[in-house]
Amino acid sequence: MLELGISKLALIGAVALVVIGPEKLPRVARTVGTLLGKAQRYVNDVKAEVNRSMELDELRKMKDTVEGAARDVEQSIRTEAEGVKQQLEGESLPFTPLETPPDYPQYKHPRKNWRLKQGATPQWYKARNGVRTKALSGAARVARYRPHKFN
């Protein structure tokens, strides 16, 4: 890029001060700064896009090599399988029937319904001993356990 030293920058600043004038110089400097910032952002975006495209190219190359290796492995497996198949066809093995497996008893569903509970405790026993058979609402529970007033 351009090699600008401190002396050259001072000379450019002095010429700009004379040409533009001291009133407009801050506004021009601000405009130049924003334009330089936009240019830097654009350059950074271009660099990032180039890096991304390079990474994509590398990934494509890697994908091609992996796919080629997979095809080679698949081809070698096929050739080996064909060889084994031809070997087995060439040999004649005597057929021996397997033993029949033992007969196990069939599963029989117990036909129980776990939702239907049949309690063995009679209702009169539950009523006498104060066993709760029904759910209480919140208001009923408060009313039941509210302390009594003594007059």
C-alpha positions, 0 to 999 in steps of 0.5 A, spaced: 500 500 500 502 507 500 507 508 505 505 515 508 510 517 514 508 523 519 511 528 515 507 526 508 501 526 513 502 533 516 504 536 509 497 533 506 493 536 512 496 543 511 494 543 504 487 540 506 487 546 511 489 551 505 484 548 500 478 547 504 478 552 509 478 551 517 470 551 517 469 545 513 475 541 515 472 537 521 466 535 516 470 533 510 475 529 515 468 526 518 466 524 511 473 521 509 473 517 516 466 514 514 468 513 507 474 509 510 470 505 515 466 503 509 472 501 505 475 497 510 468 493 512 467 492 504 475 489 504 473 485 510 467 482 507 471 480 501 476 477 505 471 473 509 467 471 502 474 469 499 476 465 506 469 461 506 470 459 498 476 457 500 474 452 505 468 450 501 473 448 496 477 444 501 471 441 504 469 439 497 476 436 495 475 432 502 468 430 500 471 427 494 476 423 497 472 420 502 467 418 497 472 415 493 475 411 499 468 409 500 467 406 493 474 403 493 472 399 500 465 397 497 468 395 491 473 391 495 468 388 499 464 386 493 469 382 490 471 379 496 464 377 497 463 374 490 470 370 491 467 367 497 460 365 494 464 362 488 468 358 493 462 356 497 458 354 490 464 349 489 464 346 495 458 341 497 457 341 504 452 335 507 445 338 509 444 336 516 437 338 519 437 342 525 434 339 532 427 342 533 427 347 539 423 344 545 416 346 545 415 352 551 408 353 554 404 359 550 403 365 554 396 366 557 394 373 559 391 373 566 385 377 564 386 382 570 384 389 570 388 393 575 383 399 575 378 395 578 380 395 585 376 390 590 377 392 597 376 386 602 375 391 608 367 392 609 364 399 608 361 399 615 368 398 618 371 404 614 365 408 616 366 406 624 374 407 624 374 414 620 377 411 614 377 416 608 373 413 602 372 419 598 376 425 596 375 432 600 375 439 596 379 444 599 373 448 602 371 442 605 377 440 608 378 447 611 371 446 614 372 440 617 379 442 621 377 449 623 377 449 630 370 450 634 368 456 637 367 455 645 362 460 648 
